[in-house]
């Protein structure tokens, strides 16, 4: 869920991953690639893309999610802007064009 600005950060958005589908990194990657910091469970591939206290927060339980939301709410604008910048800095690691290029290269190498 993308948190509304009424949750303490006017003009800013951050993404909270659904703990019921923990470990699915596809949504986290989508938001990170748009410069949106992420709060996600520390499961599956999430910790490959979300670096705790760099481009979001990782948590393991409801209390962790509450702490993460509060950390976003209490964060000053400079630190929040840095989190957004950090989120964008890693997009090359999970860009769809790169995945497609690698897939094509692997398929072509198997047929040569």
C-alpha positions in Angstrom: 0.0 0.0 0.0 1.2 3.5 -0.7 0.7 5.6 2.3 -1.4 8.8 1.9 0.2 12.1 2.6 -2.1 12.4 5.7 0.1 9.8 7.3 2.6 12.5 8.3 4.6 13.2 5.1 2.7 15.8 3.0 3.9 15.6 -0.6 5.8 12.4 0.0 4.9 8.8 -0.6 6.4 5.5 0.7 5.4 2.0 0.1 4.5 -0.5 2.8 4.6 -4.1 1.6 1.8 -6.4 2.6 3.0 -8.7 5.4 0.5 -11.3 4.1 2.5 -11.7 0.9 5.9 -11.3 2.5 8.9 -12.1 0.3 7.4 -11.0 -3.0 9.9 -8.4 -4.2 8.2 -7.4 -7.4 6.2 -4.6 -5.8 9.2 -3.4 -3.8 11.3 -3.3 -7.0 8.6 -1.3 -8.8 8.4 1.3 -6.1 12.1 1.6 -5.6 12.6 2.1 -9.3 10.4 5.2 -9.0 12.3 6.5 -6.0 9.7 5.5 -3.5 11.3 4.1 -0.2 9.9 0.8 0.9 8.9 -0.8 4.2 8.9 -4.6 3.6 9.3 -7.9 5.4 12.8 -9.3 5.6 11.8 -12.4 3.7 12.3 -13.8 0.2 14.1 -11.5 -2.2 13.1 -8.3 -0.4 16.5 -8.0 1.4 18.2 -8.2 -2.0 16.7 -4.9 -3.0 15.6 -3.1 0.2 18.6 -2.2 2.3 17.5 -1.4 5.9 18.0 2.2 6.8 19.2 3.1 3.2 16.3 2.9 0.8 13.7 1.6 3.2 13.2 -0.5 6.3 13.0 -4.3 6.7 10.9 -5.8 9.5 9.8 -9.2 10.7 6.6 -8.5 12.7 3.8 -6.1 13.2 5.8 -4.1 15.7 8.5 -3.7 13.1 6.0 -2.4 10.6 4.7 0.1 13.2 8.3 1.2 14.0 9.1 1.6 10.2 6.0 3.7 9.6 6.9 5.9 12.6 10.5 6.3 11.3 9.2 7.5 8.0 6.8 9.9 9.7 9.4 11.3 12.0 12.1 11.6 9.3 13.1 15.1 8.3 12.9 16.2 4.7 16.6 16.0 4.0 16.9 12.3 5.2 13.7 11.4 3.4 15.0 12.9 0.1 18.2 10.8 0.6 16.1 7.7 1.0 14.3 8.5 -2.3 17.7 9.1 -4.0 19.0 5.9 -2.6 16.0 4.0 -3.9 16.6 5.3 -7.4 20.3 4.5 -7.2 19.8 0.7 -7.3 17.4 0.5 -10.2 20.0 -0.9 -12.6 20.1 -4.0 -10.5 16.5 -4.9 -11.2 15.6 -3.1 -14.4 13.3 -4.9 -16.8 15.4 -4.0 -19.9 18.4 -5.6 -18.2 16.5 -8.7 -17.3 15.2 -9.0 -20.9 18.7 -8.4 -22.4 20.1 -11.2 -20.1 17.3 -13.6 -21.0 17.8 -13.0 -24.7 21.6 -13.5 -24.4 21.1 -16.8 -22.5 18.6 -18.1 -25.0 20.8 -17.2 -27.9 23.9 -18.8 -26.3 22.0 -22.1 -25.8 21.0 -22.2 -29.5 24.5 -21.6 -30.9 
